[in-house]
Amino acid sequence: MEWDDAVAALGGPPGARPRLEARYGEPHRRYHTLEHAAAVVRDSAWLAGEVEDTERAVLAVAAWAHDVVYDAKPGEDERASAAWAREALDGAAEAHLERVEDLILTTITHAAPPDDHLATALLDADLAILGAAPDRYAAYAEGVRQEYAKYPDDVWREGRIAVLEGMLARELYRSGTARARWATAAETNLTAELTHWRRYRPDHR
């Protein structure tokens, strides 16, 4: 569902699409772009399956806006994105505003109640790139590194190793549909990147 259609379905005002595009078009972004947001919108709609129209609109707005503020400040970015979405939906019912905010905030920890179908769709779609073909995964990993360019290589390496180890230690995808489509490739991609960074540790043998 397109941004304007989803906002209108929830009773929000028109006109925020240019601001959405401007945010995602910021020059420091390499992976967290409008293309990423559109992919999350597409994949979350597919994973959600048949849901009622209001839920579909809520999910679409959350997916479009989940990275609208992105300054490589985990936690702060998601909270700012949730606040941005609330402002963009000004005039919509409070229940819709809260639901959109709550969905965006689940992307901080990638945790939500197991019976939250919309959160499951959003969170699994957000991690779809991990199960992409190796060349697309490599482009994603390089893009994220460029977005965190303020960190020197040694700091980035250790932080990235910790992130990769954490992802490999848990079940990435909440739904059986997402696991069937992406889990095997994601494990392969993550393991390959982890091996790469470990190889560049000073104490590597």
C-alpha positions as CSV (number, residue, x, y, z in Angstrom):
1,M,0.0,0.0,0.0
2,E,1.3,3.4,-0.9
3,W,2.1,5.9,1.8
4,D,-0.6,8.4,0.8
5,D,-3.3,5.7,0.5
6,A,-2.4,4.3,3.9
7,V,-2.4,7.7,5.6
8,A,-5.8,8.5,4.1
9,A,-7.2,5.2,5.2
10,L,-6.4,6.1,8.8
11,G,-7.8,9.6,8.6
12,G,-4.5,11.4,8.4
13,P,-3.8,14.5,6.4
14,P,-2.3,14.5,2.9
15,G,1.0,16.0,2.0
16,A,3.7,14.2,4.0
17,R,5.0,12.1,1.1
18,P,7.6,14.7,0.0
19,R,8.9,14.9,3.6
20,L,9.1,11.1,3.8
21,E,11.1,11.0,0.6
22,A,13.3,13.8,1.6
23,R,14.2,12.0,4.9
24,Y,15.0,8.8,3.1
25,G,17.0,10.7,0.5
26,E,19.5,12.2,3.0
27,P,23.0,12.0,1.7
28,H,24.5,10.0,4.6
29,R,22.1,7.0,3.9
30,R,23.5,4.0,2.0
31,Y,21.2,1.2,3.0
32,H,18.4,2.7,5.0
33,T,16.9,4.4,2.0
34,L,13.4,4.7,0.5
35,E,14.2,1.5,-1.4
36,H,14.6,-0.3,1.9
37,A,11.4,1.1,3.3
38,A,9.5,0.1,0.1
39,A,10.9,-3.4,0.4
40,V,9.7,-3.6,4.0
41,V,6.2,-2.4,3.0
42,R,6.0,-5.0,0.3
43,D,7.3,-7.9,2.3
44,S,5.3,-7.1,5.5
45,A,2.1,-6.9,3.4
46,W,2.9,-10.4,2.0
47,L,3.7,-11.8,5.4
48,A,0.6,-10.3,7.0
49,G,-1.7,-12.0,4.5
50,E,-5.4,-11.4,4.7
51,V,-6.0,-8.7,7.3
52,E,-8.7,-6.1,7.5
53,D,-8.2,-2.7,5.7
54,T,-7.4,-0.6,8.8
55,E,-4.8,-3.1,10.0
56,R,-3.2,-3.2,6.5
57,A,-3.0,0.6,6.5
58,V,-1.5,0.7,10.0
59,L,1.1,-1.8,9.0
60,A,2.0,0.1,5.8
61,V,2.4,3.4,7.6
62,A,4.6,1.8,10.2
63,A,6.7,0.1,7.5
64,W,7.1,3.3,5.5
65,A,8.1,5.3,8.6
66,H,10.1,2.8,10.6
67,D,13.5,4.3,9.5
68,V,12.3,7.8,8.5
69,V,14.7,9.2,11.1
70,Y,18.1,7.6,10.8
71,D,21.3,9.0,12.2
72,A,23.0,5.7,13.2
73,K,21.8,6.2,16.8
74,P,20.0,2.9,17.7
75,G,17.0,3.4,19.9
76,E,16.9,7.2,19.5
77,D,16.3,6.8,15.7
78,E,13.3,4.5,16.2
79,R,11.8,6.7,18.9
80,A,12.2,9.7,16.7
81,S,10.7,7.8,13.7
82,A,7.7,6.9,15.8
83,A,7.2,10.5,16.8
84,W,7.6,11.6,13.2
85,A,4.9,9.1,12.2
86,R,2.5,10.4,14.9
87,E,3.0,14.0,13.6
88,A,2.4,12.9,10.0
89,L,-0.8,11.2,11.0
90,D,-2.1,14.2,12.8
91,G,-5.9,14.0,13.0
92,A,-6.1,10.2,12.8
93,A,-7.8,8.3,15.7
94,E,-5.6,8.0,18.8
95,A,-5.8,4.2,18.6
96,H,-4.3,4.3,15.1
97,L,-1.5,6.7,16.2
98,E,-0.6,4.5,19.2
99,R,-0.6,1.3,17.1
100,V,1.7,2.8,14.5
101,E,4.0,4.1,17.2
102,D,4.1,0.8,19.0
103,L,4.9,-1.1,15.8
104,I,7.8,1.2,15.0
105,L,9.2,0.9,18.5
106,T,9.3,-2.9,18.3
107,T,12.1,-2.5,15.8
108,I,14.4,-1.3,18.6
109,T,14.7,-4.7,20.1
110,H,12.9,-6.8,17.4
111,A,10.7,-8.2,20.2
112,A,6.9,-8.2,20.5
113,P,4.3,-10.5,21.9
114,P,4.1,-13.7,19.9
115,D,0.5,-13.2,19.0
116,D,1.1,-9.8,17.5
117,H,0.6,-10.6,13.9
118,L,1.4,-7.2,12.5
119,A,4.6,-6.8,14.5
120,T,5.6,-10.3,13.3
121,A,5.1,-9.2,9.7
122,L,7.0,-5.9,10.2
123,L,9.9,-7.4,12.1
124,D,10.4,-10.3,9.7
125,A,10.2,-8.1,6.7
126,D,12.8,-5.7,8.2
127,L,15.2,-8.6,8.4
128,A,14.5,-10.0,4.9
129,I,17.7,-8.6,3.6
130,L,19.7,-11.0,5.7
131,G,18.4,-13.9,3.6
132,A,19.0,-12.2,0.3
133,A,21.4,-13.4,-2.4
134,P,25.1,-13.0,-1.4
135,D,25.7,-10.0,-3.6
136,R,22.7,-8.1,-2.2
137,Y,23.7,-9.0,1.3
138,A,27.2,-7.8,0.7
139,A,25.8,-4.5,-0.6
140,Y,23.6,-4.2,2.5
141,A,26.6,-4.9,4.8
142,E,28.8,-2.3,3.0
143,G,26.0,0.2,3.1
144,V,25.5,-0.1,6.8
145,R,29.3,0.2,7.4
146,Q,29.2,3.5,5.4
147,E,26.3,4.7,7.5
148,Y,28.5,4.1,10.6
149,A,31.6,5.7,9.0
150,K,32.2,7.8,12.1
151,Y,33.5,4.7,13.9
152,P,37.1,3.6,13.2
153,D,37.6,0.1,11.8
154,D,38.6,-1.6,15.0
155,V,35.5,-0.2,16.9
156,W,33.2,-1.1,14.0
157,R,34.7,-4.6,13.7
158,E,34.1,-5.5,17.4
159,G,30.7,-4.0,17.4
160,R,29.7,-5.8,14.2
161,I,31.1,-9.1,15.5
162,A,28.9,-8.7,18.6
163,V,25.8,-8.0,16.5
164,L,26.4,-10.9,14.1
165,E,27.0,-13.3,17.0
166,G,23.8,-12.1,18.6
167,M,21.8,-12.7,15.5
168,L,23.3,-16.2,14.9
169,A,22.5,-17.1,18.5
170,R,18.7,-16.6,18.2
171,E,16.0,-17.4,15.8
172,L,15.8,-14.5,13.5
173,Y,12.4,-14.9,12.1
174,R,9.2,-15.0,14.0
175,S,6.9,-16.6,11.4
176,G,7.2,-20.0,9.7
177,T,6.7,-18.3,6.4
178,A,9.7,-16.0,6.8
179,R,11.8,-18.8,8.2
180,A,11.0,-21.0,5.2
181,R,12.0,-18.2,2.8
182,W,15.0,-16.6,4.4
183,A,16.4,-18.4,7.4
184,T,18.9,-20.8,5.6
185,A,20.4,-18.1,3.4
186,A,20.5,-15.6,6.4
187,E,22.5,-18.1,8.5
188,T,24.9,-18.5,5.6
189,N,25.3,-14.8,5.0
190,L,25.8,-13.9,8.6
191,T,28.3,-16.7,9.2
192,A,30.3,-15.6,6.2
193,E,30.4,-12.0,7.4
194,L,31.3,-13.0,10.9
195,T,34.2,-15.2,9.6
196,H,35.4,-12.2,7.6
197,W,35.5,-9.8,10.6
198,R,37.0,-12.4,12.9
199,R,39.8,-12.9,10.4
200,Y,40.8,-9.2,10.7
201,R,41.1,-9.3,14.5
202,P,44.7,-8.6,15.6
203,D,44.9,-11.8,17.5
204,H,43.5,-14.0,14.7
205,R,45.5,-17.1,14.0
